[in-house]
Amino acid sequence: MRSFLFLALSSLATFVIGEPIPYPPQATSKPAIPANFHPTFGNKKGNFQPTTTKVGKYRFTERDTGGQVQNPAVAVWSINDEDGIGAGTDVYNMYTGDGSAGAGWPVRSQWVSFTEMFNANKVIMFSSCSTWNVDNDSGPEVGAIWNAIEAVAAETGVDHRFILATIIQESGGCVRVPTTNYGVRNPGLMQDHNGSGTCNSDLTGEIDDPCPDATILQMVTDGTGGTPDGDGLAQCINESGLGDDADFYRAARLYNSGSIDDSGDLGAGIATHCYSSDIANRLTGWVTAPHGCSLDG
């Protein structure tokens, strides 16, 4: 199985890096960045992703990193870049409760399309690195993010919009984002669980500019399919286990905090209380509107 997964990822790397480049031309066009632009992104409290060790439950082997969504009700195995309602609305609505439609959380039929979501968030991706005083993403680097998301989504069954929302939440799409460590080392675009992909290494002090396509792919692979030390989005969706749209918001909470509060309230417990609400809003069109969540004070 490990050999199969290695070959699969190798073929994906060829797809991402090779010619012709699959991202559309508009993916790399830099939008105008407003003066004094300070969007909300970047998880400030670190992630405590769960470590799954039970063979056959969420992974093929104990240290397998090729997580895939197991429930067909929430797995997405085909890539459709026009899969939502369009651009949605750039507003923030604070969601509380268990992530269910009954508690007022948006269902997937209310999510924006991948193309619209990506284009809307380019204003963040092209400017986010300045937060850490490193060079902002170039057009090709932003294009490589598109490619990596599409490739990893096809391999893992994780909805590409959920991957993009997590990237924006964690790093603003800055390919040179620093590694955070609040008890768990979180490197890369998705601030994953001790993964190998980073273009700003806390271990060597090296900053890669440009950030190689293969490294961008590895960062998205680590955060989505999991690492040898912890789970990615795919395993978190599986662990949520409901088989409905609430799995995405519950998975977001698991990715951030490693657990869901016993009450089921996604705004309770440790780490970033607004995390799941933020993800839900990103999936429905929030980009630059004021952050309207008060759960973290």
N, C-alpha and C positions, 0 to 999 in steps of 0.2 A: 504493500500500500504506500509506504514511504517513497519507493522508487516511482510509483505512478504519479504521486503528487509532485515529486520533483520534476518529472517530465512535463506535467501539466503546467506548472509555474514557469518552466523554461520556455514552453511554447507561448505562454502569455507574454513573457518578456519580449520574445521575438515579434509578437503582434504589436506590442506597444511601441517598441523602438524602431521597427522596420518601416520600410516605405511600401505603399504610400501612407502617410500619417492619417490615422482615422478620425482625429478630432476635426470638427468643422472650422473653417477659417475664423469665424467670429469668436471662437473660444479664446483666441490669443490676442484679440484686439483690446487694448487698454482703454477703459472708460475714463472720463474726466473725474478726477478725485477732488471733492469739495474741500475748500479751506477749512482748517480746524476740524477735520473729520475724525471722529472718535467713536466708531461703532462698538457695540457690545459683542465680544467674542473672547475666547480664551478661558478655559476652566482654571480658576484661580486656586482651587483647593486640592488639586491632584486627583488621580483616579486610583481606586482600590479594586480593580477587576478581580472577579473570582478565579481561583485556580481549580480546574476540574481534573480530578484524578481517577474517577470511576470509568474504567474502560467500557465502551459500548453505550454509554449514556449520552454524552454530548460529543465525544471524540472517538475516533477509530482505535487509537492507542493512547497510552497515558500522556505521551509527549508529542502527539501528532499535532501539526499546526494547520492542517488543511480543513478547518471547520466548514461545514455546509449546513444550511437550514434544512431540517428534517421534515417539518410539517408542510405538506403541499398547500395548505390554506394560506400560509404566509411566505412561502418561498416564491421567488421570481426568477425564472430560468431563461427568459427571453429579454432582450434589450429593446426597449421602445422609448426613445428620447422625448416623445410627445405623449407621455402616459398620464398626464394630469389635467387639471382644469385651466391650464395656461399659467399666467404670472401670479395669480392670487392677489392678495392685498397686503401692502406693507404696513401692518399694524401688529401690536402685541396684545394678546389676550391671556391673562394669567389662568392657567388650568390647575385645579387641585383635585385630589381624590385618586382613584385607582387606575386611571388611564382608559377607562371604558367610555364607549359612546354614551352610555346612560349617565355618566358623570360629566358629560359635556365635552369630552375630548374629540378632536377631529378624526374621522375615519379616512381611509386611503382615497376614497372617491372625492375627498375635499383637498387632497394634496395638489401642489403645483406640478407642472411637468419638469422633467430633468433639465431640458434645454433652457427653459425660462428661469429655473432656479439657479442654474450655473451662471447664466449671463447676468442675472440680477446681483449675484454675490461676487462678481469679478471686481466690483469697486472695493470690496474687502480684501480679496486675494491679492490684488495688485498693490495694496498699501499696508497690509498687516505687519510685514516684517519690520517696518519702522518702529513698531512698538518696542522691539528689542535691539534697536540700533544696528541692525544688519541689513544688507541689501534686499530691497523688495524683489518679489518674484518677477521674472521676465515673461514675455509672451510664451516662449517655448516651454518654460517651467509650468505655467498655468495650463497649457495644452497637455503636458505630461500628466497633470493631475486628472484631467478629463479622461485620458487614455487609461490610467491606472484604475480609476473608479469603474469604468466600463468593463475592463478585463476581469477585475476581482469580483465584481457583481455577477458576471457570467459564470465564474468558477464556484462561487459560494452560495448563490441563490439569495443573497441579501439585496434588497431593493436599492438601486443605485442612488436614489434620493436620500435614503437613510444614511448611506455612507457619506454623501456630500454634506448633509446636515451635521454629522458628527465631526467631520473635518473642520467646518466653519466654527462649530462650537468649541473645539479643542485648540485650534491654532490660527483661525482666520485664513487657513490655506497657505500660511507662510512655510515654504519648504525649508527654511533655515531656522525654524522655531527651536529655542533651547529645550533641553530636557528638564523636566521637573521631577522632584523626588520628595514626597511627603511620606516616606515609608515604603513606597513602591516607585521604582524608576519608570518614568513615563517619557519616552522619546518620540520624536517624529510628528508628522501631520495629525495623527490621531491620538498622540500622547498615550501610546499603548503600554502593555504590561511587559516592560523590559525587553522590547524588541531590538532587532539588529539594525533596522533602517533609520538613519538620521543623517542630515547634512549639517548638523551643529553638535558635534560629539562632546559630551561631558567627560568622556573617558580619555580622549586624546587632545581636546581643545581645538580640533580642526573644524573649520567652517568651509563647506564646499560651495563654490560659486564659479560656474553654474552647478546646480544640484543635478546629478546624473539621472536620466530617466529610470534606470534600473533601481536606483535608491528610492525614488518617488514611488515606484511600483512596490518596493519592499515595505515602505512605510504603510501603504494602504493595505497590503497583504497582512502585515502584522496586526493592524487594528481591526481588520474585518474577519480574517480567518484564524486569529489567535497566534500566540507565541509559545515557545516551550515552557514559559513561566506563568502564563495566564490566558484567559479567554478573550476572544474578540467578539464582534457584534453577532456573528453567526451562532456561537455557542450561547451567548446571552439570550438570543431569541429562542433557542431551544430550551434553555433553562426556564424561561418565562412559561412556556408550555401551554398557553391557553388556546392557541390556534385561531386567534382573531386579531384585530388591529391593535388592541391594547398591548400585544406582545412587543411592539416596537417601542412604546413608551416605557414599559417595564424593562425591556432590554437596555434601554438608555440608562435607566437608573442602576441596573446591575453593572453596566460597563463603568459607570462613574463611582459607585460606592461599594460594589461587590455583594450587595444584598438589598432586599426590599424590606422596609419596616413591617413588623408583624401586623400593623393596622391595615396594610395594603396601600396606604397613602404614599404616593410617589414624591410628595414634598416633605415627608418626615424622614427621620434617620440621620445618617452621617453624610459628610461630603457636601456637594452643592445641591441645595434643596430645590432650586429653580431649574435644575438640569433637564428633567423630562419636559417641563413646560416650555423651556427654550427650544428644545428639539421639535416639539409639536408646532411651535410658531414658525420655525425655519421651514418646516415642511408645507406650511400654508401661505408662505410669501413674506414673512418678516425678514427685513434686511437692515434697515437704518432707522426705523421708527424707535421712539424712546422705549427702553426696556421696562416693561410694566409689571415685573415680578418683585414682590416684597418679601418673599420667603427667606431670603438670605440676609435680611436687614438692610 
